[in-house]
Amino acid sequence: DPVDAARWRVWAAEQEHGDVVLWFTVDGFFWFARGLLGIERHLYAFYDQPELMHRINSDLADWILLVIEQVCSICTPDFMTFGEDMSYNNGPMLSKDCFDEFMRPYYDRVIPSLRAKGVLPIIDSDGDIAIPAHWFAEAGLDGILPLERQAGVDIATLRRDHPRMKFIGHFDKMTMDKGPEAMRREFERLLPTAAKGGFLVSCDHQTPPGVSYANYRCYVDLFKEYAEKAGRLSQKLAEPRRAW
């Protein structure tokens, strides 16, 4: 049984009270096969073993649909992420043709189920996702995370090119051990885009192990401060301009 119903009921109660944003994640149609085969064998398999790749992803889609049914019988999570990690610093690790042939058909099976249940489908892919962001949008995915700064991701460009998508992350994790001023500068960089909506600032991957407890608390305090600033600025931007 892939879902621990007892734990989900506890989380569902917290969600109902408005205390948490509830989400869950599954291995996606690039990540899962890579874990089974290893990176090199996986990339060759797109060309040498296409039947195997389709069988793996077809079975995975069946399993994901089962997970969705079980979770949504308890509550309605705010979003679900497909763990993919299909890009590196120089862009995607597969072509659009491979994406369309080996991944898109299985997104097409799963995403309608999420939409029917009111759950946002979001993709989790490290690296530079500027190119595959267009593929994700075509496949019906509603958002992307974690938007790694060190990989060259530019949130302002993503928001311009994909105004309907949701974005999470992009706070440069490499500033988190540099102290309050470095983190404040990073929040200032992100504030204008955050105020326009559709973008939730968050660490752009796991917090590095060298970040002290004191610096992490500082990050949380600054996050709260800039969340309020973004909210106020967003309201100001939404106000109708006065006629002179």
C-alpha positions in Angstrom: 0.0 0.0 0.0 1.8 3.2 -1.1 -0.1 5.6 1.1 0.0 5.6 5.0 -3.7 6.6 5.5 -3.2 7.3 9.3 -0.5 9.9 8.7 -2.4 11.5 5.9 -5.5 12.0 8.1 -3.3 13.9 10.6 -2.0 16.1 7.8 -5.5 16.5 6.3 -6.7 17.9 9.7 -3.9 20.5 9.7 -4.7 21.5 6.2 -8.4 21.8 7.0 -7.5 24.3 9.8 -5.5 26.3 7.4 -2.2 25.5 9.2 -0.3 23.9 6.3 0.1 23.7 2.6 -0.2 20.0 1.8 1.6 18.3 -1.1 3.1 15.0 -2.1 5.7 13.9 -4.6 6.2 10.9 -6.9 9.1 9.8 -9.1 8.6 11.1 -12.6 9.0 9.6 -16.0 12.6 10.6 -16.4 13.8 10.1 -12.8 12.4 6.7 -12.1 13.9 4.9 -15.1 17.3 6.6 -14.4 17.2 5.2 -10.9 16.6 1.7 -12.2 19.1 1.7 -15.0 21.8 4.3 -14.0 22.5 7.5 -15.9 24.4 6.2 -18.9 22.3 3.1 -19.5 19.2 5.2 -19.1 20.2 7.7 -21.8 21.2 4.9 -24.2 17.9 3.1 -23.5 15.9 5.9 -25.2 17.4 4.7 -28.5 18.4 1.1 -27.8 15.5 -0.2 -25.7 12.5 2.0 -26.5 10.0 -0.8 -25.6 11.5 -1.1 -22.2 11.3 2.6 -21.6 7.6 2.7 -22.5 6.9 -0.4 -20.3 8.6 1.3 -17.3 6.7 4.5 -17.7 3.4 2.9 -18.4 3.7 0.8 -15.2 4.8 3.9 -13.3 1.8 5.9 -14.6 -0.5 3.1 -13.3 1.1 3.3 -9.9 0.9 7.1 -9.7 -2.8 7.0 -10.6 -3.3 4.5 -7.7 -1.4 6.9 -5.3 -3.6 9.8 -6.4 -6.8 7.9 -5.8 -5.7 6.8 -2.3 -4.4 10.3 -1.3 -7.5 12.1 -2.7 -9.8 9.7 -0.9 -8.6 11.3 2.3 -8.1 15.0 1.3 -7.3 17.3 -1.6 -3.6 18.2 -1.5 -2.7 21.7 -2.8 -0.2 20.3 -5.3 1.7 17.2 -6.4 5.3 17.2 -7.7 6.8 14.9 -10.3 10.4 14.4 -9.3 12.4 14.5 -12.5 15.8 16.2 -12.3 16.1 16.1 -16.1 18.3 19.2 -16.6 21.9 20.1 -15.6 23.7 23.4 -15.8 23.7 23.5 -19.6 20.1 22.5 -20.1 18.0 19.3 -20.5 19.6 15.8 -20.6 17.2 14.7 -23.4 15.8 16.1 -26.6 12.2 17.4 -27.0 11.6 14.4 -29.4 12.5 12.0 -26.5 10.4 14.0 -24.1 7.4 13.9 -26.4 7.8 10.2 -27.2 8.7 8.7 -23.8 7.4 11.1 -21.2 4.5 13.2 -22.6 2.1 10.3 -23.1 2.3 9.4 -19.4 1.9 13.0 -18.3 -1.2 13.0 -20.5 -2.5 10.0 -18.5 -1.8 11.4 -15.1 -2.4 15.1 -15.2 -6.1 14.9 -16.1 -6.6 12.9 -12.9 -4.9 15.5 -10.8 -6.9 18.3 -12.4 -10.2 16.4 -11.9 -9.4 16.3 -8.2 -8.3 19.9 -7.9 -4.6 19.2 -7.4 -2.0 21.3 -9.1 0.6 19.3 -11.1 4.1 20.7 -10.6 7.4 19.4 -11.8 10.6 19.3 -9.7 13.7 19.5 -11.9 17.1 20.8 -11.0 19.4 22.5 -13.4 18.6 25.0 -16.1 15.0 24.5 -17.1 14.6 27.4 -19.5 14.2 25.2 -22.5 12.1 22.3 -21.0 9.8 24.9 -19.3 8.2 25.2 -22.7 7.7 21.4 -22.9 6.3 21.3 -19.4 3.8 24.0 -20.3 2.7 22.1 -23.4 2.2 19.0 -21.3 -0.2 20.8 -18.9 2.1 21.2 -15.9 1.2 24.2 -13.8 4.5 25.0 -12.2 8.2 24.3 -11.7 10.6 24.1 -8.8 13.3 24.7 -7.4 14.8 27.0 -10.1 18.4 26.7 -9.2 20.2 30.1 -9.4 23.6 28.5 -9.8 22.4 26.8 -12.9 21.6 30.1 -14.5 17.8 30.1 -14.0 16.3 33.6 -14.3 12.9 33.9 -12.6 12.1 37.2 -14.3 12.5 35.7 -17.7 10.5 32.6 -16.7 7.6 34.8 -15.4 7.6 36.8 -18.6 7.7 33.7 -20.9 5.2 31.7 -18.8 2.8 34.1 -17.1 0.3 31.4 -16.2 2.8 29.0 -14.5 3.5 28.9 -10.8 7.1 28.9 -9.6 8.7 27.9 -6.3 12.3 28.4 -5.1 15.1 30.4 -6.7 16.5 31.8 -3.5 20.3 31.1 -4.0 21.2 28.6 -1.3 24.8 29.5 -1.6 24.1 32.8 0.2 22.7 31.1 3.3 26.1 30.6 5.0 27.2 34.2 4.1 25.2 35.9 6.9 22.3 38.3 7.1 23.4 41.0 4.6 24.0 38.5 1.8 20.6 36.9 2.4 18.9 40.2 2.5 20.4 41.2 -0.8 19.1 37.9 -2.3 15.6 38.6 -1.0 15.8 42.1 -2.4 16.7 40.7 -5.8 13.6 38.4 -5.8 11.1 40.9 -4.3 10.0 42.6 -7.5 9.1 39.3 -9.2 7.5 37.9 -6.0 5.3 40.9 -5.8 3.8 40.2 -9.2 2.4 36.9 -8.0 2.8 33.3 -9.2 6.1 33.0 -7.5 6.8 31.6 -4.0 10.3 32.4 -2.8 12.1 29.3 -1.3 15.5 27.8 -1.0 16.5 26.7 -4.5 17.3 23.1 -3.4 18.2 21.5 -0.1 19.8 23.8 2.5 23.6 23.3 2.3 25.0 21.4 5.3 27.4 24.3 6.1 24.5 26.6 7.0 24.4 27.2 10.8 21.3 27.1 12.9 21.7 30.8 13.5 21.9 31.6 9.8 18.9 29.4 9.0 16.8 31.2 11.7 17.9 34.5 10.0 16.8 33.1 6.7 13.3 32.3 8.1 13.0 35.7 9.8 14.0 37.4 6.5 11.6 35.2 4.6 8.7 36.4 6.8 9.8 40.0 6.5 9.9 39.9 2.7 6.8 37.8 2.4 5.0 40.7 4.0 6.8 43.2 1.8 5.8 41.3 -1.3 2.2 41.2 -0.2 2.1 44.9 0.4 3.8 45.7 -2.9 1.5 43.3 -4.7 -1.6 45.2 -3.3 0.0 48.5 -4.4 0.6 47.2 -7.9 -3.0 46.0 -8.1 -4.5 49.4 -7.2 -5.9 51.3 -10.2 -3.7 54.1 -11.3 -5.1 57.5 -10.4 -6.0 59.8 -13.3 -4.0 62.9 -13.3 
